[in-house]
Each structure stands twice: as structure tokens, then as C-alpha cells.
Amino acid sequence: MLHDQTYDGHASVHDDSMAEGLGLPGAPIEGPTHFSQLDLLAYEIFGDEWFVTGCVSSHFENMVIEGEQVRAFAQQTDDRTAEAWAEKQNGDKVLTATLTIRGANTLLSERLAAAQSKDPGELHIIDRLELGMTTGPDNATLTMDERNGDLYPFSLAEKLDSITEPCRWYSDGASNPWGNPVVPSEMLSVMGHRGGSHLPVRGPSVGLFIDLEVCRYQPVLVDVEYSVTHEVVAMGQSRRVESYWTRSSVIDSSGAAVADVLLHQGVFKASYADYPAQPA
């Protein structure tokens, strides 16, 4: 659904030609897509509470190309936590995750702490970012039929048609306890990022998701007014990417945070034309 995604006026890594230019085997689907597999596993374990205080916290390990089959698994470890993972038909791990309720520790709490403890070194693409930098608020209200901009050129209704493990609460508000359809976990990521974060990342450059966590503090509903703010909470780099962590807080009309979206996003060094030559 992201073949037509654009940002900074160019195609994204989800475009076949762009992916080929970066040495990838094909254009990957977006990581949050897998969260709709995990939602129903979590609901089987935790019941209604999943859509009230549920949190999916994931590290992406291998890209998935459109058409590849992926199976998701979850195993409860205590009354507030389950371990989850997804794998391809050949056994390659796609992601590891925790599914938690009521504020239990998550997978990314440790990964974020580790990132915050390291010196990011010399940066060339995200060098204008600063820890604690904030942007917003921006509108984050999700409707059923409105498309979600250049970053997410599809509507919730179109997304629901493509989810392979649908939940009726995503479209039928009359049957759930809150009177409006609930927002799927993967679409909470869209709410957090559909307008971009407006951070001064140098470009044109191409990014990808490395880690993603979506935590609810109360049910997040379709057609209810929300806004979103973003904060830079860590920065770093590896051999192929520079990366930064943002926490996007979804806020209701009373000013209360209803959800947080924690994203660790990498930017390919090879995608930025002015990146200094790397040592062999």
C-alpha cells in the first residue's frame, strides 16, 4: 500500500527502484503492518484490556517483501506480558516483540536505554537534531474514509480491506464497549507519523523503521479529535545508517496523552548524496 509513498519530494524505500538502488532484494512492506497480526493474538490473551492499556513493542529483524507469507506467534509469560515473534515460511525471523498491558516493562525500554547511554559519534544526516527537540502539535484525528497524506496514501477503510486477521471492533463501534471503532495498532503508528515529524533531517535521504512501540493509555477511537507532538529521545549510528528515536504522543482534546508511539528510524548513509566517503 506504500508504492506511492513520497517524502521530501522523492520515492521511499517501499518503491522497487529505490530499494534496488540501496542494494535491497525488493521493496519491503512497512513494519507496522505486522502489528495487525499481533493485535488479535494479544486480544486472545488479554481480552478487552488490550485495547485499553495494550502496548506492542517490536524490534524488526528482517524485511518482508510484498507477497511473502508471515506467521505470528505469542506466548504469555505472566498476567501482564507475552513474548511474540513473527517468521517467514523459511523460518527467518521477521520481528521479536513484547505484548503488555497496564504499563509492564517492554522490549524497547531496554533498547532505548542502551541507545541513550552511547555516544552517537560524528553525524552527517541527523547532525541538526538535538535530544529533547520537540515539534507539533499536529492534527492526528483518524477517520474511516480520509486518506492520510503523502506518507500514508490510503484510508483506514482501505487498510481494513487488506488486513488478513481483521477484528470487527476496527469497523463496528456499536459492538464494542466504547461506541466508536477502535484504531488498530498499526494505524496508531500512522496517526503518529502521517504528517512527518518536521525534524531537520538532511536530505534527500531514505529511511526505514528499526524499532517501533505503540502503547495505549486509554482506548484510541476513530472519528475522535486528537493531536500529536514529537520529541527526539536518542540518536546513534551503525555502519549503514544514522538513526534517531522519537516519541510521538497522541493527545486528546482535554490535553491527556492517550497513546505514545516510540519509533527508532534509520536513514541510509548511501541514500544521502553529500555523505562523506566511508573507509573501506
Residue, then its C-alpha position, 0 to 999 in steps of 0.5 A: m500500500l506504500h508504492d506511492q509513498t513520497y517524502d521530501g519530494h522523492a520515492s521511499v524505500h517501499d518503491d522497487s527502484m529505490a530499494e534496488g538502488l540501496g542494494l535491497p532484494g525488493a521493496p519491503i512492506e512497512g513494519p507496522t503492518h505486522f502489528s495487525q497480526l499481533d493485535l488479535l493474538a494479544y486480544e486472545i490473551f488479554g481480552d478487552e484490556w488490550f485495547v485499553t492499556g495494550c502496548v506492542s513493542s517490536h524490534f524488526e529483524n528482517m524485511v518482508i517483501e510484498g507477497e511473502q507469507v508471515r506467521a505470528f506467534a505469542q506466548q504469555t509469560d505472566d498476567r501482564t506480558a507475552e513474548a511474540w515473534a513473527e517468521k517467514q515460511n523459511g523460518d527467518k525471523v521477521l520481528t521479536a516483540t513484547l505484548t503488555i498491558r497496564g504499563a509492564n516493562t517492554l522490549l524497547s525500554e531496554r533498547l532505548a536505554a542502551a541507545q541513550s547511554k552511547d555516544p552517537g559519534e560524528l553525524h552527517i544526516i541527523d547532525r541538526l537534531e538535538l535530544g529533547m527537540t520537540t515539534g507539533p502539535d499536529n492534527a492526528t484525528l483518524t477517520m474511516d474514509e480520509r486518506n492520510g497524506d503523502l506518507y500514508p496514501f490510503s484510508l483506514a477503510e482501505k487498510l481494513d480491506s487488506i488486513t488478513e486477521p481483521c477484528r470487527w471492533y476496527s469497523d463496528g463501534a456499536s459492538n464494542p464497549w466504547g461506541n466508536p471503532v477502535v484504531p488498530s495498532e498499526m494505524l496508531s503508528v500512522m496517526g503518529h507519523r502521517g504528517g512527518s515529524h518536521l525534524p531537520v533531517r538532511g536530505p534527500s535521504v531514505g529511511l526505514f523503521i528499526d524499532l517501533e512501540v505503540c502503547r495505549y493509555q486509554p482506548v484510541l477511537v476513530d472519528v475522535e479529535y486528537s493531536v500529536t507532538h514529537e520529541v527526539v529521545a536518542m540518536g546513534q549510528s551503525r555502519r549503514v545508517e544514522s538513526y534517531w528515536t522519537r516519541s510521538s504522543v497522541i493527545d486528546s482534546s482535554g490535553a491527556a496523552v492517550a497513546d505514545v508511539l516510540l519509533h527508532q528510524g534509520v536513514f541510509k548513509a548511501s541514500y544521502a548524496d553529500y555523505p562523506a566517503q566511508p573507509a573501506 
